[in-house]
Every structure is written in structure tokens, then in C-alpha cells.
Amino acid sequence: MQFNNTIQSMQKLGGDVVKEGKSILKKKKKETKQNTLYNDFNYLVTASDSSVTLEFEFGGAEDYWAFVDEGVRGAGGYKGSGRMRGQGSPFKFGSKMPPRQPLINWIRNKPIKGRDKRGRFISNESLGFLIQRAIYQRGLTRTQFFSKPFTQELDKQMESITEAFANDLELALDTIIK
């Protein structure tokens, strides 16, 4: 069976989700020097004789895209005026802090410098620990760069996807009958 109309409607859905998702990443300033998540976020539509599949790809960000999308709830126990982040997230920090070395590498790539109370520069390792502890206690904010556009676009385009499939099915039945 040929799924030409269905493939086109799925490609439109995938393209709209990726476009809106990348826009959200840009607005929330989730960009890095290598921009792995932004650059590798894409979709792929595949068709076989009996089905059409829409897959979203995250490339090098496959390990952490869900944490950026849903956020991570902090473990708590922090002082000061900071807010808890990641409210409503299914992920939560348990007894382990996030790894420090990627944070130190991020600090070197940015480049940012931390200062102590007297205004003196602190080492990247010390700043890495402070960021690590803040992330552990407060968590990571939700961006919903994937889940929100996906549900919105699916709601908008469900009718057109159904119509496209119905048209493909009608063409296939016409060919079988003839």
C-alpha cells in the first residue's frame, strides 16, 4: 500500500514540532558552544508496506534531552532566596549529586569566572562545586521544548493526518477493486 498522503502529513507534523522545539530552546537560552541538542534535534518518517512511522532524533543529546524537556526536581535543603525548579517533573535528584566534571568543562567553554565574598576569583573547580550543589538542591527548570509542541501540533493536525490516511486507504482499495 502506498502512503504518500500520510507521509506528507507526518512530515508536516515532524517539521512543525522540530521548528517550534528549536524556537523554545533558543528562547530559554539552552544553547551551548557545540549546540548538540539544538543541532541534532530532528525527525525521520519511514514507511513500509503496512505502516508509516514518525521518529524524533536527538543525536548526541540522546542521553539528556528528557532532562532538559521535563526538568529535574531538586533534593531540597538549600538556603537563601532561590526557588525550587523542575516542579511537576518525573525526575528527582536522590542521594547523588550531578557529575562535576561536565560542569567544569562547561565553565571553561563559556567562559565564566566566579568570585568569593571579597571579590577574589575562585578556581573553576570551586565554581563547579557551587553550581553542582545548586543544581542538586534546587533542580533544573523545565523547558518542554519537545513535549509541549508535540502535543499541541498533534492536536491541531490529527484530523488532517486521519484524512490523509483515509485518502491513501481509498486509493489502495480502488486499485485492489480494479
Accessible surface in RSA format (square Angstrom, percent):
REM  Atomic radii and reference values for relative SASA: ProtOr
REM  Chains: A
REM  Algorithm: Lee & Richards
REM  Probe-radius: 1.40
REM  Slices: 20
REM RES _ NUM      All-atoms   Total-Side   Main-Chain    Non-polar    All polar
REM                ABS   REL    ABS   REL    ABS   REL    ABS   REL    ABS   REL
RES MET A   1    82.15  42.5  31.85  21.1  50.31 119.8  24.97  21.2  57.18  75.8
RES GLN A   2   134.07  75.0 127.32  93.1   6.74  16.1  50.28 107.0  83.79  63.5
RES PHE A   3    11.19   5.6   7.57   4.7   3.62   9.4   7.57   4.6   3.62  10.4
RES ASN A   4    90.59  62.5  87.25  84.3   3.33   8.0  26.63  64.1  63.95  61.8
RES ASN A   5    47.25  32.6  44.88  43.4   2.37   5.7   7.07  17.0  40.18  38.8
RES THR A   6     7.75   5.5   7.75   7.9   0.00   0.0   7.75  10.4   0.00   0.0
RES ILE A   7    42.52  24.2  42.52  31.7   0.00   0.0  42.52  30.6   0.00   0.0
RES GLN A   8   121.42  67.9 114.85  83.9   6.57  15.6  34.53  73.5  86.89  65.9
RES SER A   9    15.36  13.0   9.59  12.8   5.76  13.3  14.86  31.6   0.50   0.7
RES MET A  10    34.23  17.7  34.23  22.7   0.00   0.0  33.57  28.5   0.66   0.9
RES GLN A  11    79.51  44.5  76.87  56.2   2.64   6.3  12.65  26.9  66.86  50.7
RES LYS A  12   122.03  59.5 111.15  68.2  10.88  25.9  93.43  84.1  28.60  30.5
RES LEU A  13     3.79   2.1   3.79   2.7   0.00   0.0   3.79   2.7   0.00   0.0
RES GLY A  14     0.00   0.0   0.00   N/A   0.00   0.0   0.00   0.0   0.00   0.0
RES GLY A  15    24.74  30.5   0.00   N/A  24.74  30.5  20.34  55.8   4.40   9.9
RES ASP A  16    37.71  26.4  34.77  34.6   2.94   7.0   7.96  18.7  29.74  29.7
RES VAL A  17     0.00   0.0   0.00   0.0   0.00   0.0   0.00   0.0   0.00   0.0
RES VAL A  18    14.11   9.3  14.11  12.8   0.00   0.0  14.11  12.3   0.00   0.0
RES LYS A  19   157.95  77.1 149.27  91.6   8.68  20.7  98.05  88.3  59.90  63.8
RES GLU A  20    68.20  39.2  67.22  50.9   0.98   2.3  12.74  24.6  55.46  45.3
RES GLY A  21     0.00   0.0   0.00   N/A   0.00   0.0   0.00   0.0   0.00   0.0
RES LYS A  22    49.80  24.3  49.54  30.4   0.26   0.6  16.31  14.7  33.49  35.7
RES SER A  23    40.93  34.6  31.92  42.6   9.01  20.8  25.25  53.8  15.68  22.0
RES ILE A  24    20.26  11.5  20.11  15.0   0.15   0.4  20.26  14.6   0.00   0.0
RES LEU A  25     0.13   0.1   0.13   0.1   0.00   0.0   0.13   0.1   0.00   0.0
RES LYS A  26   112.40  54.8 104.96  64.4   7.45  17.7  68.45  61.6  43.96  46.8
RES LYS A  27   153.31  74.8 123.73  75.9  29.58  70.4  89.94  81.0  63.37  67.5
RES LYS A  28   105.57  51.5  84.35  51.8  21.21  50.5  53.92  48.5  51.65  55.0
RES LYS A  29   170.75  83.3 150.71  92.5  20.04  47.7  94.62  85.2  76.13  81.1
RES LYS A  30    74.70  36.4  61.10  37.5  13.60  32.4  28.20  25.4  46.50  49.5
RES GLU A  31    60.52  34.7  51.31  38.8   9.21  21.9  15.24  29.5  45.29  37.0
RES THR A  32    70.38  50.1  56.72  57.5  13.66  32.6  53.76  72.2  16.62  25.1
RES LYS A  33   161.68  78.9 118.72  72.8  42.96 102.3  85.65  77.1  76.02  81.0
RES GLN A  34   136.63  76.4 117.75  86.1  18.87  44.9  38.65  82.3  97.98  74.3
RES ASN A  35    32.64  22.5  30.52  29.5   2.12   5.1   6.03  14.5  26.61  25.7
RES THR A  36    38.45  27.3  34.13  34.6   4.31  10.3  20.40  27.4  18.05  27.3
RES LEU A  37    10.30   5.7   8.91   6.4   1.39   3.5   8.91   6.3   1.39   3.7
RES TYR A  38    47.99  22.4  47.40  27.0   0.60   1.6  22.46  16.9  25.53  31.5
RES ASN A  39    91.66  63.2  67.99  65.7  23.67  57.0  21.45  51.6  70.21  67.9
RES ASP A  40    52.05  36.5  41.73  41.5  10.32  24.4   9.58  22.5  42.47  42.4
RES PHE A  41     0.65   0.3   0.00   0.0   0.65   1.7   0.00   0.0   0.65   1.9
RES ASN A  42    73.92  51.0  73.92  71.4   0.00   0.0   6.17  14.9  67.75  65.5
RES TYR A  43    61.96  28.9  49.27  28.0  12.69  33.0  21.12  15.9  40.84  50.3
RES LEU A  44    79.78  44.4  78.32  56.0   1.46   3.7  79.67  56.0   0.11   0.3
RES VAL A  45    25.40  16.7   1.76   1.6  23.64  57.0   1.76   1.5  23.64  64.1
RES THR A  46    60.23  42.8  54.08  54.8   6.15  14.7  50.89  68.3   9.34  14.1
RES ALA A  47    54.20  49.8  16.32  25.2  37.88  86.2  18.34  25.8  35.86  95.0
RES SER A  48    64.76  54.7  47.60  63.5  17.16  39.5  55.27 117.7   9.49  13.3
RES ASP A  49   121.81  85.3 113.16 112.6   8.65  20.5  31.84  74.9  89.96  89.7
RES SER A  50    98.83  83.5  70.45  94.0  28.38  65.4  47.39 100.9  51.43  72.1
RES SER A  51    54.21  45.8  49.32  65.8   4.89  11.3  36.70  78.2  17.51  24.5
RES VAL A  52    26.26  17.3   4.05   3.7  22.21  53.5   4.05   3.5  22.21  60.2
RES THR A  53    59.49  42.3  56.60  57.4   2.88   6.9  37.18  49.9  22.30  33.7
RES LEU A  54    33.91  18.9   9.31   6.7  24.60  61.8   9.31   6.5  24.60  66.2
RES GLU A  55    85.88  49.3  81.06  61.3   4.83  11.5  24.12  46.7  61.76  50.4
RES PHE A  56    36.69  18.4  13.23   8.2  23.47  61.1  13.23   8.0  23.47  67.2
RES GLU A  57    75.19  43.2  73.04  55.3   2.15   5.1  26.61  51.5  48.57  39.7
RES PHE A  58     6.71   3.4   6.58   4.1   0.13   0.3   6.58   4.0   0.13   0.4
RES GLY A  59    44.27  54.6   0.00   N/A  44.27  54.6  33.44  91.8  10.82  24.2
RES GLY A  60    55.68  68.7   0.00   N/A  55.68  68.7  31.82  87.3  23.86  53.4
RES ALA A  61     0.00   0.0   0.00   0.0   0.00   0.0   0.00   0.0   0.00   0.0
RES GLU A  62   102.31  58.7  90.66  68.6  11.65  27.7  46.00  89.0  56.30  46.0
RES ASP A  63   127.25  89.1 104.29 103.8  22.95  54.3  34.08  80.2  93.16  92.9
RES TYR A  64    89.18  41.6  89.17  50.7   0.01   0.0  73.79  55.5  15.39  19.0
RES TRP A  65    53.57  21.5  53.51  25.9   0.06   0.1  45.75  24.4   7.83  12.7
RES ALA A  66    30.48  28.0  29.68  45.8   0.81   1.8  30.07  42.3   0.41   1.1
RES PHE A  67    80.66  40.4  80.59  49.9   0.07   0.2  80.63  48.9   0.03   0.1
RES VAL A  68    29.28  19.3  24.26  22.0   5.02  12.1  29.28  25.4   0.00   0.0
RES ASP A  69     4.16   2.9   4.16   4.1   0.00   0.0   0.00   0.0   4.16   4.2
RES GLU A  70    34.69  19.9  34.69  26.2   0.00   0.0  15.47  29.9  19.22  15.7
RES GLY A  71     0.00   0.0   0.00   N/A   0.00   0.0   0.00   0.0   0.00   0.0
RES VAL A  72     8.75   5.8   8.75   7.9   0.00   0.0   8.75   7.6   0.00   0.0
RES ARG A  73    81.67  34.3  81.67  41.6   0.00   0.0  19.41  26.5  62.26  37.7
RES GLY A  74     0.88   1.1   0.00   N/A   0.88   1.1   0.00   0.0   0.88   2.0
RES ALA A  75    36.90  33.9  10.02  15.5  26.88  61.1  10.13  14.3  26.77  70.9
RES GLY A  76    19.82  24.4   0.00   N/A  19.82  24.4  13.15  36.1   6.67  14.9
RES GLY A  77    74.13  91.4   0.00   N/A  74.13  91.4  42.79 117.4  31.34  70.2
RES TYR A  78    61.79  28.8  37.75  21.5  24.04  62.6  21.49  16.1  40.31  49.7
RES LYS A  79   188.15  91.8 167.99 103.1  20.16  48.0 116.92 105.2  71.22  75.9
RES GLY A  80    70.64  87.1   0.00   N/A  70.64  87.1  38.43 105.4  32.21  72.1
RES SER A  81   117.63  99.4  82.31 109.8  35.32  81.4  56.36 120.0  61.27  85.8
RES GLY A  82    25.19  31.1   0.00   N/A  25.19  31.1  15.20  41.7   9.99  22.4
RES ARG A  83   189.90  79.7 180.95  92.2   8.95  21.3  72.98  99.7 116.92  70.9
RES MET A  84    65.08  33.7  51.02  33.8  14.06  33.5  50.81  43.2  14.27  18.9
RES ARG A  85    76.39  32.1  72.12  36.8   4.27  10.2  13.42  18.3  62.97  38.2
RES GLY A  86     4.31   5.3   0.00   N/A   4.31   5.3   0.14   0.4   4.16   9.3
RES GLN A  87   108.49  60.7 100.89  73.7   7.60  18.1  55.50 118.1  52.98  40.2
RES GLY A  88    61.86  76.3   0.00   N/A  61.86  76.3  36.50 100.2  25.36  56.8
RES SER A  89     5.39   4.6   0.00   0.0   5.39  12.4   0.18   0.4   5.21   7.3
RES PRO A  90    95.05  69.3  59.57  54.3  35.48 129.0  70.91  58.5  24.14 150.0
RES PHE A  91    64.52  32.3  61.19  37.9   3.33   8.7  64.52  39.1   0.00   0.0
RES LYS A  92   109.61  53.5  79.72  48.9  29.90  71.2  64.78  58.3  44.84  47.8
RES PHE A  93    30.98  15.5  27.20  16.8   3.78   9.8  29.50  17.9   1.48   4.2
RES GLY A  94    52.51  64.8   0.00   N/A  52.51  64.8  40.55 111.3  11.97  26.8
RES SER A  95   112.74  95.3  75.15 100.3  37.58  86.6  53.20 113.3  59.54  83.4
RES LYS A  96   167.72  81.8 159.12  97.6   8.60  20.5 105.77  95.2  61.95  66.0
RES MET A  97    73.39  38.0  52.03  34.4  21.36  50.9  45.52  38.7  27.86  36.9
RES PRO A  98    20.60  15.0  15.75  14.4   4.85  17.6  20.42  16.9   0.18   1.1
RES PRO A  99    94.01  68.5  82.00  74.7  12.01  43.7  92.60  76.5   1.41   8.7
RES ARG A 100    96.88  40.7  91.79  46.8   5.09  12.1  19.49  26.6  77.39  46.9
RES GLN A 101    99.74  55.8  96.42  70.5   3.32   7.9  53.98 114.9  45.76  34.7
RES PRO A 102    74.76  54.5  67.29  61.3   7.47  27.2  69.89  57.7   4.87  30.2
RES LEU A 103    26.96  15.0  26.96  19.3   0.00   0.0  26.96  18.9   0.00   0.0
RES ILE A 104     7.92   4.5   7.92   5.9   0.00   0.0   7.92   5.7   0.00   0.0
RES ASN A 105    65.64  45.3  64.02  61.9   1.62   3.9  20.39  49.1  45.25  43.7
RES TRP A 106    92.01  36.9  88.11  42.6   3.90   9.2  82.34  43.9   9.67  15.7
RES ILE A 107     1.04   0.6   0.29   0.2   0.75   1.8   0.29   0.2   0.75   2.0
RES ARG A 108   122.93  51.6  99.72  50.8  23.21  55.3  50.79  69.4  72.15  43.7
RES ASN A 109    66.03  45.5  56.94  55.0   9.09  21.9   6.36  15.3  59.67  57.7
RES LYS A 110    92.06  44.9  65.83  40.4  26.23  62.5  33.18  29.9  58.88  62.7
RES PRO A 111   108.55  79.1  89.40  81.5  19.15  69.6  89.53  73.9  19.02 118.2
RES ILE A 112    68.15  38.8  61.50  45.8   6.65  16.0  66.52  47.9   1.63   4.4
RES LYS A 113   131.14  64.0 102.21  62.7  28.93  68.9  64.90  58.4  66.23  70.5
RES GLY A 114     9.63  11.9   0.00   N/A   9.63  11.9   8.97  24.6   0.65   1.5
RES ARG A 115   145.71  61.2 116.08  59.2  29.63  70.5  38.70  52.9 107.01  64.9
RES ASP A 116    47.02  32.9  29.63  29.5  17.39  41.1  30.06  70.7  16.96  16.9
RES LYS A 117   216.68 105.7 173.54 106.5  43.14 102.7 125.89 113.3  90.79  96.7
RES ARG A 118   188.07  79.0 152.65  77.8  35.41  84.3  60.54  82.7 127.53  77.3
RES GLY A 119    33.73  41.6   0.00   N/A  33.73  41.6  25.47  69.9   8.26  18.5
RES ARG A 120   133.93  56.2 127.89  65.2   6.05  14.4  68.34  93.4  65.59  39.8
RES PHE A 121   124.82  62.4  99.81  61.8  25.01  65.1  99.88  60.6  24.94  71.4
RES ILE A 122    37.49  21.3  25.40  18.9  12.09  29.1  32.34  23.3   5.15  14.0
RES SER A 123    58.49  49.4  41.26  55.1  17.24  39.7  46.34  98.7  12.15  17.0
RES ASN A 124    27.89  19.2  23.98  23.2   3.92   9.4   2.61   6.3  25.29  24.4
RES GLU A 125    84.84  48.7  83.44  63.1   1.40   3.3  49.53  95.8  35.30  28.8
RES SER A 126    51.63  43.6  44.57  59.5   7.05  16.3  20.75  44.2  30.88  43.3
RES LEU A 127    22.99  12.8  22.99  16.4   0.00   0.0  22.99  16.1   0.00   0.0
RES GLY A 128     0.00   0.0   0.00   N/A   0.00   0.0   0.00   0.0   0.00   0.0
RES PHE A 129    69.36  34.7  69.36  43.0   0.00   0.0  69.36  42.0   0.00   0.0
RES LEU A 130    74.90  41.7  70.01  50.1   4.88  12.3  70.41  49.5   4.48  12.1
RES ILE A 131    38.86  22.1  36.93  27.5   1.93   4.7  38.86  28.0   0.00   0.0
RES GLN A 132    13.78   7.7  13.78  10.1   0.00   0.0   0.00   0.0  13.78  10.4
RES ARG A 133    95.22  40.0  95.22  48.5   0.00   0.0  14.95  20.4  80.27  48.6
RES ALA A 134    32.66  30.0  29.31  45.2   3.35   7.6  32.48  45.7   0.19   0.5
RES ILE A 135    26.52  15.1  26.52  19.8   0.00   0.0  26.52  19.1   0.00   0.0
RES TYR A 136    40.39  18.9  40.39  23.0   0.00   0.0  21.05  15.8  19.34  23.8
RES GLN A 137    38.85  21.7  38.85  28.4   0.00   0.0   0.91   1.9  37.94  28.8
RES ARG A 138    51.19  21.5  51.19  26.1   0.00   0.0   1.48   2.0  49.71  30.1
RES GLY A 139     0.00   0.0   0.00   N/A   0.00   0.0   0.00   0.0   0.00   0.0
RES LEU A 140    58.69  32.7  57.90  41.4   0.79   2.0  58.69  41.2   0.00   0.0
RES THR A 141    59.23  42.1  54.97  55.7   4.26  10.1  42.39  56.9  16.84  25.5
RES ARG A 142    74.55  31.3  60.83  31.0  13.71  32.7  20.57  28.1  53.98  32.7
RES THR A 143     5.72   4.1   0.35   0.4   5.37  12.8   0.88   1.2   4.84   7.3
RES GLN A 144    53.90  30.1  53.90  39.4   0.00   0.0   5.30  11.3  48.59  36.9
RES PHE A 145     0.00   0.0   0.00   0.0   0.00   0.0   0.00   0.0   0.00   0.0
RES PHE A 146    31.10  15.6  31.10  19.3   0.00   0.0  31.10  18.9   0.00   0.0
RES SER A 147    30.05  25.4  27.07  36.1   2.97   6.8  29.61  63.1   0.43   0.6
RES LYS A 148   105.32  51.4 100.17  61.5   5.15  12.3  48.74  43.9  56.58  60.3
RES PRO A 149     0.88   0.6   0.29   0.3   0.59   2.1   0.88   0.7   0.00   0.0
RES PHE A 150    58.58  29.3  58.58  36.3   0.00   0.0  58.58  35.5   0.00   0.0
RES THR A 151    74.31  52.9  72.95  74.0   1.36   3.2  62.76  84.3  11.56  17.5
RES GLN A 152    85.46  47.8  80.89  59.1   4.57  10.9  28.86  61.4  56.60  42.9
RES GLU A 153    20.93  12.0  20.93  15.8   0.00   0.0   0.29   0.6  20.64  16.9
RES LEU A 154    47.92  26.7  47.92  34.3   0.00   0.0  47.92  33.7   0.00   0.0
RES ASP A 155   117.02  82.0  91.93  91.5  25.08  59.3  29.41  69.2  87.60  87.4
RES LYS A 156   149.00  72.7 115.60  70.9  33.40  79.5  82.69  74.4  66.30  70.6
RES GLN A 157    14.33   8.0  13.39   9.8   0.94   2.2  11.18  23.8   3.16   2.4
RES MET A 158    94.81  49.1  94.81  62.7   0.00   0.0  78.66  66.9  16.15  21.4
RES GLU A 159   126.43  72.6 120.69  91.3   5.74  13.7  46.20  89.4  80.24  65.5
RES SER A 160    57.39  48.5  51.02  68.1   6.38  14.7  46.70  99.4  10.69  15.0
RES ILE A 161    20.48  11.7  20.48  15.3   0.00   0.0  20.48  14.7   0.00   0.0
RES THR A 162    79.79  56.7  75.40  76.4   4.39  10.5  67.94  91.3  11.85  17.9
RES GLU A 163    97.42  55.9  95.04  71.9   2.38   5.7  36.13  69.9  61.29  50.0
RES ALA A 164    10.32   9.5   7.76  12.0   2.56   5.8   9.93  14.0   0.39   1.0
RES PHE A 165    88.06  44.1  88.06  54.5   0.00   0.0  88.06  53.4   0.00   0.0
RES ALA A 166    52.52  48.3  46.51  71.8   6.00  13.7  49.18  69.3   3.34   8.8
RES ASN A 167    73.67  50.8  71.98  69.6   1.69   4.1  10.90  26.2  62.76  60.7
RES ASP A 168     3.38   2.4   2.37   2.4   1.00   2.4   0.37   0.9   3.01   3.0
RES LEU A 169    73.14  40.7  73.14  52.3   0.00   0.0  73.14  51.4   0.00   0.0
RES GLU A 170   105.29  60.5 102.44  77.5   2.85   6.8  31.69  61.3  73.60  60.1
RES LEU A 171   109.91  61.2 108.08  77.3   1.83   4.6 108.20  76.0   1.71   4.6
RES ALA A 172    17.93  16.5   9.77  15.1   8.16  18.6  17.21  24.2   0.72   1.9
RES LEU A 173    87.99  49.0  87.99  63.0   0.00   0.0  87.99  61.8   0.00   0.0
RES ASP A 174    62.18  43.6  60.77  60.5   1.41   3.3  12.83  30.2  49.35  49.2
RES THR A 175   102.88  73.2  87.02  88.2  15.86  37.8  77.10 103.6  25.78  39.0
RES ILE A 176   137.46  78.2 109.99  81.9  27.46  66.2 116.94  84.2  20.52  55.7
RES ILE A 177   141.90  80.7 111.63  83.2  30.27  72.9 117.78  84.8  24.12  65.4
RES LYS A 178   202.38  98.7 141.64  86.9  60.74 144.6 104.45  94.0  97.93 104.3
END  Absolute sums over single chains surface
CHAIN  1 A    11664.9       9667.5       1997.4       6505.2       5159.7
END  Absolute sums over all chains
TOTAL         11664.9       9667.5       1997.4       6505.2       5159.7
